[in-house]
Amino acid sequence: MAAKKEDSKKRKHALPAAAKSAPKKLKSSTGGKLLNKPHNKLSGDKKQKPKPHDPVDTKRQRRIQAKELAEARKKKRKKHYTLEQELASLWEKMRTRNIAKEERSRLVSDALKKMKGKIPEIASSHVSSRVLQTCVKHCTQDERIAVFVEIRPHFITLASNTYAVHLVTKMLDNASKKQQAEFISSLHGHVAALLRHMVGSLVVEHAYQLGNAAQKQTLLMELYSPELQLFKDLISVKEAKLVDVISNLRLQKGSVIRHMTSVLQPILEKGILDHSIIHKAIVEYFTIADRSSAADIIQQLSSPDLVRMIHTKDGSKIGIFCIKHGSAKERKKIIKGMKDKVGKIVRDKCGTLVLVSILSIVDDTKLLSKVIIRELEGILKELLSDQNGRRPLLQLLHPNSSRHFSPDELAALGSSVPSLVTKIPSDVNVALGEETEASGLGEAGEEDSCHTGADATQSSHLNGGKKDPLTRRRELLVNSGLAEKLIDACCEMAEELLRSNFGKEVIYEVAMGGADSILRPTLDGKLETLHGVIASLAAHNKMEGSDEQHLFEHFHSSRTIRKLILDSPSFACTLYEKALKGKCSIWAHGHSAKVISALLETSSSVVHKLVKKEVQPLVDDGILKLAK
């Protein structure tokens, strides 16, 4: 009971305090509702307290404070932060397109004055590096020399920096021959180390591309031997081939192989495969490497990454080596790596030779049809008149023809790794994965009508695959459906191809049915249609005063038609019946005279009998002259 009384007393004493602290309730003037009004004990003022700060303003202030703090930290961390901000401001003005030349020169000079003495330190900044590149591009020659002198002692350090490397390459682009020579000289002893660096390798490659033959050789020879890397005087030799260098300097071949292996392996493992100096070094390495060393490099390179190498002359040679000497599994990896890239490769001067090699060596025609032939079909019309794109098609139609490939290209297609050419014992075959056969390209090309037997002998190479070359060509060209689409494209683009410097060779080979008559008899009907299309175009009347020359008068088309008349009796008969019968006297002058004379110069008696009555009188009257 006593406890209950004490609790009731506490509640009574607590009520007045609670009542005092509670705000007074007032009636509103509108609806009689009660409003809470805070009571200010200190002032007794009946006005409401001011509202707290707007949350938006508070957030803005916090952002400003955070920005100021970040700026302060950057100033503390970066030695030249304030200078970089000033340079960035100048750069925004000097890089605009509509700025006056004098104004830009003034801004460039101001920027270089601010950077003087600090260029090696600030060149590593992503902001300052861009400013320096713009300054080097637009500054005067004296200012450019001053920048070169300032960064010369720091070339190697800057060449390995992600941002400064762009300044170094820009300086090389705008450097004089003397400055280029100084820079290449400063690379001595560091070439191998820089090539192993993802960024540094870009500088070495850039210097290699800009250098003359002697400077290129200087950079290359550091990769050959430690003696050449240490002693600069030994690099004065003028021999271009590694075999000659070893012979003249009396270097140990085994030591050179070991050194080059130690240099090239880390580069290949890091995937630095794009540079031409590396491609050249690998090609030279193959000339001296023993069987196992060469096979190891071939195996390492036979991957989808090979596509990154075949854009250079030496890179395409490496690609051909990998196709010739690689196993079936390795060839498959290379071909699959070309998927969706065939269009780009076939248009490249060097890359297209690798495709030619693949089509001439690889026996898996199903894989080739799926990956390469299908992509070629999709861009067939574009390739017919393309200087490089037409070459795989010409190789299938007429392999290794000296009319379509230069002697250097035929030599590249026929080249191989010396240590991997001969057959090896079966126990070594197991280690290498496959017997390595004598390398080469398909069957020997037939002798062209306008070339000697020596040319045909030069273009003949040993076959690199096991399948019969003619069978492989037929499967890739005829069975795949490529030949039919090729003839249809030639019919559609006949006039354009006949007038084209590069397309005329394609339409000639197609109209002839290919070497070994590979398109016959399967596509005889299609070929007769093509002959008819060409004859119909030639049957158009001669237009006096027209800007466009007739097919018989055009330089390229007249010679192509003449060659078809000489080599294809069926075409000659079709052309005479549709386009020339009764009109030979009209075309017996100018370029067209060569077309008419070809009707009598052909070895076909059927054609002679058909045209003799009309053409022979032109010869007898001296209007037409026959070739002796």
Order of alpha helices (4+ residues) and beta strands (2+ residues): alpha-beta-beta-alpha-alpha-alpha-alpha-alpha-alpha-alpha-alpha-alpha-alpha-alpha-alpha-alpha-alpha-alpha-alpha-alpha-alpha-alpha-alpha-alpha-alpha-alpha-alpha-alpha-alpha-alpha-alpha-alpha-alpha-alpha-alpha-alpha-alpha-alpha-alpha-alpha
